[in-house]
Every structure is written in C-alpha cells, then in structure tokens.
Amino acid sequence: MDYFSPNLTKIWLLNRLYRYAMAIYPKYAFRRFGIPVTGLERLGSVYGGWFAPTHELNSKSIVYSAGIGGDITFDKALINCCSCAIHGYDPTPTAIQYISDQIANDELSPLFHFNAVGLWDSETELKFFAPKTRGWVGSYSALNLQGTEEEESILVPVKRLSTLMKENGHIHIDLLKVDIEGAEYRIIKEIIEKNIPISWLCVEFDQPVPFWTTNRTIQRLKESGFQLCKVDHWNFTFKNLNHFTTTAKE
C-alpha cells in the first residue's frame, strides 16, 4: 500500500475537489465503493459522533475505539444503548487528561477501558507531533499532518492492532472506530494483509492527504470485503461482508 510524502500534500486544489466529491456529494462514494444502508444510528456529539449498527451490538460485543482526544460522547452513547465494553486507545496528553478528569468526576463507565497507547504498524515508541492551535486545539499526529516543529513532539508507545487483540484475548472485533490523524492508512494495511476479523469499521480519513491515497485505500477495503455503508463528512462506516458479528442481537 502506497503512502504519501510531504510534498504531495501541497497539491491542495485536487485534494479539496476530492474532499468535496466524497464528503459533500456522498453518492459519488457509494457509486464507487458501496451502497447506503438503513438501520445505522448516529451517536455522540456533532464533533465526535459516528454512525454505528446499534441493532447488531449488545453486552457481548467487542468494540475498540482508537483516538479519544477530548470527546467520548460516541463511546458513552454506545455503552448506554448496547451495554458493550469499549477498549479505548490514545497516548496523547489531551486524552490522558480528559480521561483522568472523567474518572475524577465519576463520569466514566466501568465498561470503558482506557489504555494510553497508540495504534501503529509496529511495537515501538513514536514521535507524535503537536497540533497547531487556531482558535481550537487540534490533535497530535504521528505523521505531522499539521507541520509543527519537532521540538514540540512527544514520544509515546504504539502497538499493532493484532498485538492489542492478542493481549486482550480477542480473536475478532465487532466494531472498530479509528480516528488517529493519518495513521489510519497503516492500520488498514494490517487489517487487510492479516485479514483481521472485524465486522464493522468506522474510520476518519484525515487531511491533508493526496486524494489518490484515500481513494486507493477505500478501493482496497472494498476488494477485501468491506462495503461502504455511510458517509458523514470524512467519517466513513464500512460493513465487512466476509465477517459477521457473532454477538448480534436476535
């Protein structure tokens, strides 16, 4: 799977056109990669919400949520409606402080299990670059999508998705949500190459990334059995036609 180099992100006009076609005109995406489905419910805030198959999830479902930041309204809503345990991953200071505050204020469900580790394609320590602040605080990025200085970076632990599953004793995932600032391409590569059993995949394709990288990744997901079901700006929900949840509601 090809990745992007820093100079390619300068092709901003093509990227903006592609973003418009995919996010503003989702019929284009469905015509190429899937079909819209009914039954998905949007959970969470305007900023942190996702469409999810709540009709297929219950207390036995296995849910991974990668990229917490300062908003777990989606995770909380999923716990409230489906009673499922959620394994949350995010090594950034923003997420660590946010979860600490949630615990201190007794606002975190015991079904939410937080781990301050990031997802990557190896087990190592990795530089995460600080976000730019333009009236709001963005997110740290391993790929430095916002172009900040190296001295502003932090060193954090990262692991493969397959490694985390092994540590948790899981052989499949019913729903995986990925919002990890450009690193999603490497995680998807592992999912495809190792054929990791995931029933539903919710992924944000972060920008700036050359449009052909995103397009190629979605195409390879389709070829691997993931049907695009929902587009919500740059949040995409896929259903794996080759793997169905074993804990679906009756």
N, C-alpha and C positions, 0 to 999 in steps of 0.2 A: 504494500500500500504506500503510495507516494505521499510525502508530507510537503509542507510549504517552507520556503526560505524567506527571510525578512524582506528581501527586495520585492517579492511578489505581492506583498500587502500594499504596495504603492499603486497597484492598478485599481484605484478606488472606484472609478466610474463603472467598470464591469462588475465589480463586487456589489455596488449599490443597485445596479439594474437587476442582478440576480436576486439580491435580497428582496427587491420589490416583487419580482415574479414569484418567488417561493412563499414569502410571508404575507404579502398583500393580496396576491392572487393565487390562493392555495389550489385552485382547480388545475393549475399547471403542474403542481407537485403530484396530485392524485393521478393525473393522466399518465404520468411517467412512472410512479412508484407504488401506487396502491389505490384503494378506494375508501371514501369516508364511511365510517360505521356509526351506528346509533348505540346508545347504552353507555357511552363514556360520560363520566361526571367530572366537572371541573371543581377541584378542591383547593382551598388556600386563598391567599391574598391576591390582589391584582398583580403585584410584583413577583410573588413566589408560588403562584398557583400552577397546577398541572391537570390535564385530563387523564383520568385513570379508570380502569374497569372495576368499579366497586362491586359490581354484580358477581365478579369471579373471585373476590378475595374474602377471606374470613380469618378466624383466630389461628388457623394452622398455616396461613400463607407466610412465605419468606420474602421480605421486602428489604432491599438495600437502597440507601439514599446517599449518593456521593455529591458533596458540595452543599454545605449547610449555610454558610455565610451568617447572616443575621435574621433569617426567616425560616421557621419550620412550621408555618401555618398549614402547608400541604401535609406534612407528616402527622401533625396533630389531628387534622381532619380525617386522615386515613385511619388513624388509630381509633378515633371516635366512632366512625361508621362501620369499620370492619374488624376492630379488636385485634389487629395483627401487630406483631412485634416488628419494629423497624431498626435496622442496623445503619446508623448514620456515620459518615466519614468526612472529616475535614480537618486538616492540620493547621489552618491559618489562625492568627491571633484573634481575628474578628469572631470566628466560630467558637473558639475555645472560651472567650469571654462571654459570648452570648449564651452558651450552654451553661456556664457557671452561674450566670445571673438567673437563668431559668430554674436551676436547681435551688439556688438560694431563696428564690421567691416561691418555691414549691409549685412551679408551673409546668414541670416536666413529668410526663407519664413514665411509670416504671417499664412500660413497653418500648420506650425509646432508648436504645443502647448506643451511646456515643463513643467514637474512637478517633483520637486526634492523629489520624494517618491519612495520607492522600493516595489516590489511585494512579498507577503508572504502569509501565510495561517491564518493570524490574523491581527488585527489592534493594533499596538504597536510600541515601539521603540526598535530597534535591533542592536546588535553589528555587524559591518562589519569589517572584518579583512583586514589589509593592504596587498598588494601583495608583493611578492619577486621581486627584480629587478635584472635581469640577462642580461644586455645589452639593455633591453627594459622594459617598465613599464607595469606590468600586471594589473589585475582588482581586486577590492575589492570583498570579498566573505563573505556572512553570515555564511557559513559552514566551513570557514577557510581551503579551499582546498589546499592552499599553505603552511600551517603550520607555520604562523608567530606568534609572541608574542602578548599576549592580550593587553599589553600597547600600541601597535601600532594600536589598533582597534579604530573605531569611532562609535558613537551612532546616528542612523538615523531613520526616520519614515518609516514604512512599512504598507501596506494595502492589503486586499484581492482584487483579480481581480473583483469579483462581487460587492464589495463596490465602486471601481472606476467607474465601469459601471453605477451604480446607481447614483453616484454623477454627472456623465456626461449626465444622461438621456438616456442611451443606453440600448436597450434590446437585441442586438446582436452585434457581431463583424465580419466584413468581412475578416479581416486578422489580426492575432496576431503574432508578432515576439518576441521571448523570447530568450535572451542571458544574463543570470543572474547568472552565476558561481555556478551551483549546486542547486540553489533554484528552478530550473525548475520542479523538481520532485514534490514539494509541490504544485506548481501552476497547474500542470497537474492533480494532485489528485483532486483539487477543480473543475477543468473543467469537469472531468469525473463524480464525485459524484453529482454535481449540474446540470449536463447536460447543461452547458453554451453554447448557440448557437454561435458557431464560424465556419465560412465557411472554412477558411484556417489557418493552424498553421505552423509557421516556428520556429523551436526550435533547439538550440545548446545544445547537451548533453556534459557537461563539465567533465573533468577528473582531478584528478584520482577518479573514482567511480567504485565499483565492477561491472563486466560485467553483472552479473545477475540482478542488479538493473535497468540498462538501458534496458536490454532485456525484463524484466517483464513490464516496463513502456510502451515500444513500443507495446508489445502484448496487454496490456490493452487499449491503444489508438485504436488499430485495432478492438478489441471487442466492443469498443464504437462507431465505425463507421468511424474512421479516417484512410484513406488509404494512405500509404506511396507512394509519387509520385516522390521525388527527394532526392538524397544523394549527398552532396557536402562536402567532408571530414566529419566533425561532425555537419554540418548544415543539418537538415532534414526538408523537406517540406511535410506536410500532407494535404489531402483534406477530409473534413467531408462529407461523403456520405449521412448523415441524415439531413444535413442543407445546403441549397444553398443560396448564396448571393441574396438578394432581389434588389440589385442595379447593377446587371451585365449589361455589355454593350449589346446592341442589336446585 
